[in-house]
Amino acid sequence: MTAAGPAPAQGHKFDSWLRANQRWLFYLGLAYFLVSCGLAIHRGWNYDRLGSQTCDFIAPYSGARCFLHGCNPYDSADLQREYVAAHGNLAALDFRHDWRTLIPVYPPTTFLLLTPLTLLDYPHAQVLWFYSSSILYCLALGLLVQFVPRPWAVVYFLLAATTLNNANTDFLLGPGNPSAPAIALAALAVWAFYRLRARWPGVVLLALALAMKPHMAVGVFLFLLIRRGLRKPALIAGILALAMLAGGAVWLQHTTGNAWRQKFSATVLNGIRPGGINDPGPGNNSAQHILNVQALISLFAAAPSRYNLVAFGLTGLGGVLWLAGFARRGEKVDPLLAMAGLLCLSLLPLYHRDYDSRLLILTLPPMVLLLRDRAGWAIALLAASTPLLFSQTTMHVEHYLNVHNITSLSPLRTALLLREGPIALLALSFLWPLALFFARDTSSQTPAR
């Protein structure tokens, strides 16, 4: 959607006021956004002063060293040896952040992309990684303002700043999780495809996002793949990512034989099995920080076969609804609004932690457009998005209740009090496709791409 256009029929008084004061409101909103960026980065760098700062970077960095040195990047013994050799602080691997928690489940492409950082020892690499990832994330969030009309930019900046002041952003930036650059690269790819004349920057950004963390960028990839005019660039980006994956796999096969595949498969499966660190079942004391809908369904259907079946069934229903909306309205509305439902669905059935909800920053611009055009839908979507984008409600409830043993709560109370993330994500997976049917027609203002 372009920044210009006729005044909307609804909310014309507020829109007129924004237009009359857009210059100073824009710079006021921008200033608040930039201050929020600085505060978020500051909080992230001081996330944990007990020795486990940027703890989520330990496994991928050590894995990248293994990737280069011929050891197994999925073997915790090899990872620890490389970490220590790079002057990593063993105090970071405390009881909260041992190798059972920092399980190496990244694809070979993650290690391939991180190999340049292995030129630095761990203390210096973690500084470069943290600040580059954080700044890239803030840059992506800021550039998305170009998808809203200029008079409404202040509203976007307020919403974006609120997401930055949310604990889920601290959980993303502070530990140095690769989701931060993956989300930023995916968002920047969308921005590049729709705001730059050249296609190649979007192709490169999307390929890098898919290589860094594929399941974070798959929603963007699938949307662009079916979007008129962008199928070929998206396909090229996917081929580039697959080529990197194939190259990384061949190299690991050459250096470690079948050991890397066996370790990788075992680590992934052990992580999501009952008792594993990524188990979405109620027996896992960290399950309240798991985002995918299995963390909710498992409270009422304990068997993995059952809750996975229900989860994929719900995703299928949401997918049918989204496809119906896209087929009817996808080329007539703002592209990010058309994409929003698919992004939520891409998070719904696959393993994700609460910080991965930052992918939904791509839904902020269409929320602003709906506030202008369809206020009722916008309010509903803002409310449903609150546990994911605007407040870490689960953490606040947990602290308020002083819950030490979540298994002492009934399934219903656990769902209502400690599963706000999956509930919100499930609601958004259906609300966004429904909103697609009622969105304002922008096809006369925005070229179909």
Helices and strands as residue ranges (DSSP letters): H 12-20, H 22-45, G 55-57, H 58-69, H 76-85, G 90-92, H 108-114, G 115-119, H 122-143, G 144-147, G 150-152, H 153-164, H 167-173, H 179-195, H 200-212, H 214-226, H 231-256, H 259-272, G 287-289, H 294-297, H 304-329, H 335-347, G 354-363, H 364-373, H 375-385, I 386-390, H 393-401, G 406-408, H 411-418, H 420-438
